[in-house]
Amino acid sequence: MAHRTQTYLRLAAFPLGLGLTSVLVNGTLNRVMIVEQGLPEILVGLCFALPLLVAPVRVWMGYQSDTRPLWGMRRTPYILAGSVVSGIGILCATLLILALPATQPLVTGALIGAVLLAFMGYGMGRHLASNTFEALIADTFHGPQRPRAVTLFKVALFVGIIGTAITLGFLLDPFSASRLSAITVGIVALTLVLALLALIHMERPAPQIELAIAEARTHSFRTTVATVLWPDPYLRRFFMVVMLVIVGTLAQDILLEPYGGLVLGMTPGETTRLTALWGVGAVLAMLAAGLNLIQRYGYLPILRLGLCLNIAVFGGLIAVGALQQPLLLQVLVVGLGMGTGLSAAGLLTAVVEQTTAARAGTLMGVWGVAHESGEAIGGILGGSVVQLVRVLSGGNAWLAYSTVFTLEAGLLLVALVLIGRVQIQAAPPTPEDVPHTHPSSSAPLSH
């Protein structure tokens, strides 16, 4: 028991590090690009969409770690390599962004191209590290241990987000380029240390690992996609539902901090702390859903509850801008986190509880692609709508951001309707899954 607890805690260091970089990139860097550097929202939306648009490569990366171990390990080298590439991407993006306003037009064009490449490198590294870490979880935990591990590591991610958002909120005031550069170096270094702490001596040689590698190599990547992923109607339907929920929930993800700065006059430190408030709401909601609510009511009702809560919050966000109430914005951001946590818990539970032993990694990978792709579409959609409305309205920031919030509420309404009408069935087990299939695995995902 003590060894298992130590394994949980050590591995939790990795998602904790992911939370550190998430706040730096999504909570601070996007605000600096729009407010302090004055970059157009559509460019910022593209920068933050690029790491998400390359999400389909996660499936190929997972196949590589399954079939091509390095130095006798299937997961650790890939996770560490992804962490290093991600950190380099963050450093380059930050330094290039801070250099943009002082350059000539021709140089600025080249720097913008370099910024886009840096964001793409960050995304590729993050996908490689996180996707392979999920595979390591599947290798390490089995049976009832697996959902507990998934919950623990998701909470660790949010703890990293909350703690970093609070800390950065104080460290960034007063804001300066040199201060942001130093903080970025420190966070990247700490993230690498946490990854090493989580992974050293975690993978150990075992006969079953060699058998799993040999079995994975019997099918090429193309054959795996053609025979396992594409023909499965369950995966296609579930992919559609996840995409709608994520786009409707996260199109504002890179807009809340600029909204607080441009519409309500909040400082960089104050808007960065919004991420902490969102994280508190998300953690509380996920813990409540995982410990009690889903078991009592089922995951689809909890998913619907989360969507309804977010629809109401988006209406409140519009009113907050009109009333100029920064304190009320903070309260609503907690509610937005709770709605997001409830809907995420419903979706994740549907995946985990209906996944057979032989296909766990594949289905989790597909869910990850749907999530990241939906977030990318949301980022592009949100940034584009804000930019367009500001141009058409003569620079009215409140109207521009309110338009995005209204659009998101509408998408969530569509998702609610489709969830009620789409009968999502569990994926049929393959022959090798039959001995391990839970007795209820053929039941539909409805209650």
C-alpha positions in Angstrom: 0.0 0.0 0.0 2.8 2.4 0.9 4.6 1.7 -2.3 1.4 2.3 -4.3 0.8 5.6 -2.6 4.4 6.6 -3.3 3.9 5.8 -7.0 0.7 7.9 -7.1 2.5 10.9 -5.5 5.6 10.7 -7.6 3.7 10.5 -10.8 1.5 13.4 -9.8 4.6 15.6 -10.1 4.3 15.5 -13.9 0.8 16.9 -14.3 1.7 19.4 -11.6 4.4 20.6 -13.9 1.9 20.8 -16.8 -0.2 23.1 -14.7 2.7 25.4 -14.2 3.3 25.9 -18.0 -0.5 26.0 -18.7 -0.9 29.2 -16.6 2.2 30.8 -18.0 1.1 30.3 -21.6 -2.7 30.4 -21.5 -3.2 32.7 -18.5 -0.3 35.2 -18.8 1.3 35.2 -22.2 -1.9 35.7 -24.1 -2.8 38.7 -21.9 0.6 40.2 -22.5 0.3 39.7 -26.3 -3.0 41.5 -26.5 -2.9 44.2 -23.8 0.8 45.0 -23.2 2.1 44.3 -26.7 -1.0 45.3 -28.6 -1.0 42.3 -31.0 -4.3 41.7 -32.9 -6.6 39.1 -31.3 -6.8 37.1 -34.5 -3.0 36.6 -34.5 -3.1 35.7 -30.8 -5.9 33.2 -31.5 -3.8 31.6 -34.2 -0.8 31.3 -32.0 -2.7 29.5 -29.3 -4.6 27.4 -31.8 -1.5 26.0 -33.4 -0.5 23.7 -30.5 -4.0 22.4 -30.6 -4.3 21.9 -34.3 -1.4 19.5 -34.3 -3.3 17.3 -31.8 -4.0 14.4 -34.2 -0.3 13.6 -34.1 -0.9 12.3 -30.5 -2.2 9.0 -32.0 1.0 8.5 -34.1 3.1 9.5 -31.1 1.4 6.9 -28.9 1.9 4.2 -31.5 5.7 5.1 -31.6 6.0 4.7 -27.9 4.1 1.4 -28.0 6.3 -0.1 -30.6 9.8 1.6 -30.4 11.2 1.6 -26.9 14.4 3.6 -26.3 17.1 2.3 -23.9 14.7 -0.4 -22.8 11.9 2.0 -21.9 8.7 2.6 -23.7 7.5 5.8 -22.1 10.1 7.7 -20.0 12.4 8.9 -22.9 9.4 10.2 -24.9 8.0 12.0 -21.9 11.3 13.7 -21.1 11.9 14.6 -24.8 8.5 16.1 -25.0 9.1 18.1 -21.8 12.4 19.5 -23.2 10.9 20.5 -26.6 7.9 22.1 -24.9 10.1 24.1 -22.6 12.3 25.4 -25.4 9.1 26.4 -27.3 7.8 28.4 -24.4 11.2 30.2 -23.9 11.5 31.1 -27.5 7.9 32.3 -27.8 8.2 34.6 -24.8 11.5 36.2 -25.9 10.2 36.7 -29.4 6.9 38.2 -28.3 8.7 40.7 -26.0 11.0 41.7 -29.0 8.1 42.4 -31.4 7.2 46.1 -30.8 10.8 47.4 -31.1 11.4 45.9 -34.6 11.0 47.2 -38.2 8.1 45.9 -40.3 10.2 43.5 -42.3 11.8 42.1 -39.1 8.4 42.0 -37.4 7.1 39.7 -40.1 10.0 37.3 -39.7 9.5 37.4 -35.9 5.8 36.6 -36.2 6.7 33.6 -38.3 9.2 32.6 -35.6 6.6 33.0 -32.9 4.2 30.7 -34.7 6.9 28.1 -35.1 7.7 28.4 -31.3 4.1 27.8 -30.4 4.0 24.8 -32.7 7.1 23.4 -31.1 5.5 23.9 -27.7 2.4 22.1 -28.8 4.3 19.2 -30.3 6.4 18.7 -27.2 3.4 19.0 -24.9 1.5 16.4 -26.9 4.4 14.0 -26.9 4.9 14.3 -23.2 1.3 14.2 -22.0 0.1 11.5 -24.4 2.9 9.2 -23.5 2.3 9.9 -19.8 -1.3 8.8 -20.2 0.1 5.6 -21.7 2.4 5.2 -18.7 -0.6 5.5 -16.4 -2.3 2.7 -18.4 0.9 0.6 -18.0 1.2 1.2 -14.3 -2.4 1.1 -12.9 -5.0 -1.6 -13.5 -8.6 -2.3 -12.6 -10.1 0.1 -10.0 -6.7 1.8 -9.6 -6.9 3.4 -13.0 -9.9 5.7 -12.6 -8.5 6.8 -9.2 -5.2 7.6 -10.8 -6.8 9.6 -13.6 -8.7 11.6 -11.0 -5.6 12.2 -8.9 -3.5 13.4 -11.8 -6.3 15.7 -13.1 -6.5 17.2 -9.6 -2.7 17.6 -9.5 -2.9 19.4 -12.9 -5.5 21.9 -11.4 -3.4 22.3 -8.2 -0.5 23.3 -10.4 -2.7 25.8 -12.3 -4.1 27.3 -9.1 -0.8 27.6 -7.3 1.0 29.1 -10.3 -1.8 31.5 -11.0 -1.7 32.8 -7.5 2.1 33.0 -7.4 2.4 34.7 -10.8 -0.3 37.2 -9.9 2.0 38.6 -7.2 5.3 38.1 -9.1 4.1 40.0 -12.2 3.1 43.2 -10.5 4.5 45.6 -11.5 4.9 44.1 -15.0 8.1 44.3 -17.0 9.6 42.4 -19.9 12.7 41.3 -17.9 10.5 40.1 -15.0 8.4 38.0 -17.4 11.5 36.5 -19.0 13.0 35.5 -15.6 9.8 33.9 -14.5 9.6 32.0 -17.7 13.1 30.5 -17.3 12.2 29.5 -13.7 9.0 27.8 -14.6 10.5 25.9 -17.5 13.4 24.7 -15.2 11.0 23.7 -12.4 8.8 21.8 -14.9 11.8 19.7 -16.0 12.8 18.9 -12.4 9.2 17.7 -11.6 9.2 15.5 -14.7 12.5 13.9 -13.6 11.2 13.4 -10.1 8.1 11.7 -11.5 9.9 9.4 -14.0 13.3 8.3 -12.6 13.2 4.5 -12.1 9.4 4.4 -12.7 9.6 2.0 -15.6 11.1 -1.4 -14.8 11.8 -4.3 -17.2 9.1 -7.0 -17.3 8.3 -9.9 -19.6 4.8 -8.7 -20.3 6.2 -5.4 -21.6 8.2 -7.2 -24.2 5.1 -9.2 -25.2 3.1 -6.0 -25.5 5.7 -4.4 -27.7 5.8 -7.5 -29.9 2.0 -7.5 -30.2 1.9 -3.8 -31.0 4.4 -4.3 -33.8 2.2 -6.9 -35.6 0.1 -4.1 -37.0 1.3 -0.9 -38.7 0.1 2.5 -37.7 -2.0 2.7 -40.8 -3.6 -0.7 -40.2 -4.4 0.3 -36.6 -6.2 3.4 -37.7 -8.0 1.7 -40.5 -9.2 -1.3 -38.5 -9.6 0.1 -34.9 -10.4 3.8 -35.1 -12.2 4.7 -38.3 -14.7 1.9 -38.5 -16.0 2.4 -35.0 -19.3 4.4 -35.0 -19.0 4.8 -31.2 -15.8 6.7 -31.5 -17.2 9.0 -34.3 -20.4 9.8 -32.3 -18.5 10.4 -29.1 -15.9 12.6 -30.9 -18.7 14.8 -32.2 -20.2 15.3 -28.8 -16.9 16.1 -27.2 -16.0 18.6 -29.9 -19.3 20.5 -29.4 -18.9 20.7 -25.7 -15.2 21.8 -25.8 -15.8 24.5 -28.4 -18.8 25.8 -26.6 -17.0 25.8 -23.2 -13.5 26.9 -24.1 -13.8 29.5 -27.0 -13.3 32.1 -24.3 -10.2 30.4 -22.8 -7.7 33.0 -24.2 -10.2 35.9 -23.9 -11.1 36.2 -20.2 -7.9 37.9 -19.1 -7.9 40.4 -22.0 -11.6 41.0 -21.3 -10.8 41.9 -17.7 -8.0 44.2 -18.9 -9.7 45.9 -21.7 -13.2 46.1 -20.5 -12.8 46.3 -16.7 -9.4 47.9 -16.4 -7.8 45.1 -14.3 -4.0 44.8 -14.0 -2.0 41.8 -15.4 -1.7 40.4 -11.9 -5.4 40.6 -11.3 -6.3 39.0 -14.5 -3.8 36.2 -14.0 -5.4 35.4 -10.7 -8.7 34.7 -12.6 -7.1 31.4 -13.8 -6.7 30.4 -10.1 -10.3 31.2 -9.4 -11.4 29.2 -12.4 -9.1 26.3 -11.2 -10.7 26.3 -7.7 -14.1 26.0 -9.2 -13.0 23.2 -11.6 -11.3 21.2 -8.8 -14.2 21.5 -6.4 -16.7 20.4 -9.2 -14.6 17.5 -10.3 -14.1 16.2 -6.8 -17.8 16.5 -6.0 -18.6 14.7 -9.3 -16.0 11.9 -8.8 -16.8 11.2 -5.2 -20.5 11.4 -5.1 -22.6 13.1 -7.9 -21.8 10.8 -10.8 -22.3 7.7 -8.7 -25.6 9.0 -7.5 -27.1 10.5 -10.7 -25.0 9.2 -13.6 -22.5 11.0 -15.8 -24.9 12.3 -18.5 -27.0 14.3 -16.0 -23.8 15.8 -14.5 -22.6 16.7 -18.0 -25.9 18.5 -18.7 -25.7 20.3 -15.4 -22.3 21.6 -16.2 -23.4 22.8 -19.6 -26.5 24.6 -18.1 -24.3 26.3 -15.5 -21.9 27.6 -18.1 -24.7 28.9 -20.2 -25.9 31.0 -17.2 -22.4 32.2 -16.5 -21.9 33.5 -20.0 -24.9 35.6 -19.6 -23.5 36.9 -16.4 -20.1 37.7 -18.0 -21.9 40.0 -20.5 -23.7 41.8 -17.7 -20.5 42.2 -15.7 -18.9 44.2 -18.5 -21.9 46.5 -18.8 -22.1 47.1 -15.1 -18.3 47.4 -14.6 -18.1 45.0 -11.7 -14.6 43.3 -11.5 -15.5 41.5 -8.2 -18.6 39.9 -9.8 -16.4 38.8 -12.6 -14.2 36.8 -10.2 -17.3 35.1 -8.8 -18.5 34.2 -12.2 -15.1 32.8 -13.2 -15.4 30.4 -10.2 -18.8 29.3 -11.6 -17.4 28.9 -15.0 -14.7 26.6 -13.6 -17.4 24.6 -11.8 -19.4 24.2 -15.0 -16.3 23.2 -16.9 -15.3 20.7 -14.2 -18.8 19.0 -14.1 -18.9 18.7 -17.9 -15.3 17.4 -18.1 -16.0 14.9 -15.3 -19.1 13.6 -17.2 -17.1 13.2 -20.5 -14.1 11.6 -18.9 -16.1 9.2 -16.9 -17.9 8.1 -20.0 -14.6 7.3 -21.6 -13.0 5.5 -18.6 -15.9 3.4 -17.6 -16.7 2.2 -21.1 -13.1 1.4 -22.2 -12.0 -2.2 -22.6 -8.5 -3.3 -21.4 -7.0 -3.7 -24.9 -8.3 -0.4 -26.2 -7.9 2.0 -23.2 -4.9 3.9 -24.7 -6.6 4.2 -28.1 -9.9 5.6 -26.7 -8.1 8.0 -24.3 -6.0 9.2 -27.2 -9.1 9.8 -29.4 -10.7 11.7 -26.5 -7.5 13.8 -26.2 -7.6 14.6 -29.9 -11.2 15.7 -29.8 -10.5 17.9 -26.7 -7.5 19.6 -28.2 -9.1 20.0 -31.6 -12.2 21.5 -30.1 -10.1 23.9 -28.0 -8.2 24.9 -31.2 -11.4 25.6 -33.1 -12.7 27.6 -30.1 -9.5 29.6 -29.9 -9.6 30.5 -33.6 -13.4 31.2 -33.4 -13.1 33.4 -30.3 -10.1 35.5 -31.5 -11.6 35.9 -35.0 -15.0 37.0 -33.7 -13.5 39.5 -31.3 -11.3 41.0 -34.0 -14.1 41.3 -36.5 -16.6 42.8 -34.1 -14.1 45.3 -32.8 -13.3 46.5 -36.4 -17.0 46.7 -37.3 -18.0 48.5 -34.1 -15.2 51.0 -34.0 -13.2 49.3 -31.3 -16.0 48.4 -28.8 -14.3 45.8 -26.7 -17.3 45.0 -24.6 -19.5 44.3 -27.6 -16.8 42.1 -29.2 -16.3 39.9 -26.2 -20.0 39.7 -25.4 -20.6 38.4 -28.9 -18.2 35.5 -28.2 -19.9 34.7 -24.9 -23.3 34.7 -26.6 -22.0 32.4 -29.4 -20.6 30.0 -26.8 -23.9 29.9 -24.9 -25.7 29.0 -28.2 -23.2 26.2 -29.0 -23.8 24.7 -25.5 -27.5 24.8 -26.1 -26.9 22.8 -29.4 -24.7 20.3 -27.4 -27.5 19.9 -24.9 -30.0 19.0 -27.6 -27.6 16.6 -29.3 -26.7 14.8 -26.1 -30.4 14.1 -25.6 -30.9 12.8 -29.1 -27.7 10.9 -29.8 -27.6 7.4 -28.4 -23.9 6.9 -27.6 -23.2 3.1 -27.4 -20.1 1.5 -25.9 -17.5 0.3 -28.4 -17.9 -3.4 -29.2 -15.1 -5.5 -27.7 -12.5 -7.1 -29.8 -11.9 -10.8 -29.3 -8.9 -10.2 -27.1 -11.0 -7.9 -24.9 -13.7 -10.4 -24.1 -12.1 -12.0 -21.0 -11.5 -8.5 -19.5 -14.7 -6.8 -20.4 -16.8 -5.5 -17.5 -20.3 -7.1 -17.4 -21.9 -3.7 -18.1 -19.5 -2.7 -20.9 -22.1 -3.2 -23.6 -24.6 -0.9 -22.0 -25.3 2.4 -23.7 -23.9 5.6 -22.3 -27.2 6.9 -21.0 -29.1 6.6 -17.8 
